Each structure stands twice: as C-alpha cells, then as structure tokens.
C-alpha cells in the first residue's frame, strides 16, 4: 500500500511539472487569420490489405497565415476538422518548439 501511495505521488508530481496556468496563458496570443490555403497531399499512401478502403485517402492539411496582434506573422499547418477563413479571430499557442491555433 505504501509503494502505491509513493508511486501515485511521484506521478502527480511529474504531471504538474509543466507550465503553470500563468505561463500557459501568456503563450496564447490573439490574432487574425490572413489567408487560408488547402495543401495538396504529396502522394497517395500505399495500399495496405489490413486497412479499410476508406482509410486510403492521403493526408492533407490547411496552411494558415495568422497576423498576431503584436505585429508578428505566424504560418502553420492545421490538419484537424475545424475550418478557418480569412478575417477570423483566433488564438495561437506559440513557444520555442511549436505553434498551434485555438
């Protein structure tokens, strides 16, 4: 029982070691989508007999150019189901390793 409690406390400590609420909010920058372009897939994937035919679509994405309120411009690729359009207000999470739109 003691080992389980210690393991739980270590896991909790490891999970809370990231950005605090204040730091995470500082990385959310407001901006406006300037342009949206659909990216064409490079090539269709090779057929795999273990996958359904519906899964054979080549992955694609949307290239977004976002002008942040501080004047910087961010270009990123979005591959989720959400649709964007020019002029739309968004928030961009930006740090030294990544950028993604919210």
PABATI-803809 format. One line per field, with one value per residue (C-alpha): residue in three letters; x, y, z; residue number from 1. Coordinates in nm, 2 decimals. Layout:
N
aa: ALA ...
X: X ...
Y: Y ...
Z: Z ...
i: NUM ...
***
This chain:
102
aa: UNK UNK UNK UNK UNK UNK UNK UNK UNK UNK UNK UNK UNK UNK UNK UNK UNK UNK UNK UNK UNK UNK UNK UNK UNK UNK UNK UNK UNK UNK UNK UNK UNK UNK UNK UNK UNK UNK UNK UNK UNK UNK UNK UNK UNK UNK UNK UNK UNK UNK UNK UNK UNK UNK UNK UNK UNK UNK UNK UNK UNK UNK UNK UNK UNK UNK UNK UNK UNK UNK UNK UNK UNK UNK UNK UNK UNK UNK UNK UNK UNK UNK UNK UNK UNK UNK UNK UNK UNK UNK UNK UNK UNK UNK UNK UNK UNK UNK UNK UNK UNK UNK
X: 0.00 0.28 0.45 0.13 0.09 0.45 0.40 0.09 0.26 0.55 0.31 0.13 0.45 0.57 0.23 0.23 0.59 0.49 0.38 0.17 -0.16 0.00 0.27 0.03 -0.20 0.10 0.17 -0.18 -0.16 -0.46 -0.45 -0.64 -0.63 -0.48 -0.50 -0.61 -0.48 -0.56 -0.24 -0.24 -0.11 0.23 0.12 -0.14 -0.04 0.05 -0.25 -0.25 -0.46 -0.52 -0.68 -1.03 -1.05 -1.19 -0.85 -0.66 -0.71 -0.38 -0.35 -0.39 -0.39 -0.46 -0.19 -0.28 -0.11 -0.20 -0.12 -0.07 -0.20 0.17 0.25 0.43 0.31 0.29 0.25 0.14 -0.03 -0.35 -0.48 -0.79 -1.16 -1.21 -1.25 -1.09 -1.15 -0.96 -1.06 -1.14 -1.01 -0.81 -0.57 -0.23 -0.03 0.33 0.65 1.01 0.91 0.57 0.28 -0.09 -0.41 -0.71
Y: 0.00 0.24 0.17 0.25 0.58 0.68 0.59 0.80 1.10 1.07 1.05 1.36 1.55 1.46 1.56 1.90 2.00 2.17 2.52 2.68 2.85 3.19 3.08 2.89 3.19 3.41 3.18 3.23 3.52 3.67 3.73 3.73 3.47 3.65 3.36 3.00 2.76 2.39 2.18 1.91 1.57 1.47 1.13 0.87 0.61 0.26 0.02 -0.19 -0.50 -0.47 -0.12 -0.03 0.14 0.45 0.49 0.52 0.89 1.08 1.31 1.68 2.00 2.36 2.63 2.93 3.26 3.45 3.81 3.83 4.14 4.23 4.26 3.92 3.68 3.31 3.04 2.70 2.38 2.26 1.91 1.90 1.91 2.28 2.52 2.86 3.17 3.49 3.76 3.51 3.59 3.31 3.25 3.10 2.90 2.99 2.87 2.79 2.44 2.47 2.68 2.58 2.76 2.75
Z: 0.00 0.08 -0.25 -0.43 -0.25 -0.33 -0.69 -0.71 -0.55 -0.80 -1.09 -0.96 -0.93 -1.27 -1.43 -1.26 -1.36 -1.69 -1.75 -1.47 -1.55 -1.58 -1.82 -2.04 -2.07 -2.17 -2.47 -2.61 -2.85 -3.02 -3.39 -3.72 -4.00 -4.31 -4.55 -4.57 -4.84 -4.87 -4.91 -5.16 -5.04 -5.17 -5.28 -5.21 -4.94 -5.04 -5.02 -4.70 -4.70 -4.33 -4.36 -4.49 -4.83 -4.66 -4.48 -4.81 -4.86 -4.85 -4.55 -4.63 -4.43 -4.43 -4.43 -4.22 -4.21 -3.89 -3.81 -3.44 -3.25 -3.17 -3.54 -3.59 -3.86 -3.80 -4.07 -3.96 -4.09 -3.94 -4.01 -3.78 -3.87 -3.79 -4.09 -4.09 -4.31 -4.37 -4.11 -3.84 -3.49 -3.34 -3.05 -3.13 -2.88 -2.95 -2.79 -2.89 -3.01 -3.16 -3.27 -3.29 -3.34 -3.10
i: 1 2 3 4 5 6 7 8 9 10 11 12 13 14 15 16 17 18 19 20 21 22 23 24 25 26 27 28 29 30 31 32 33 34 35 36 37 38 39 40 41 42 43 44 45 46 47 48 49 50 51 52 53 54 55 56 57 58 59 60 61 62 63 64 65 66 67 68 69 70 71 72 73 74 75 76 77 78 79 80 81 82 83 84 85 86 87 88 89 90 91 92 93 94 95 96 97 98 99 100 101 102
***
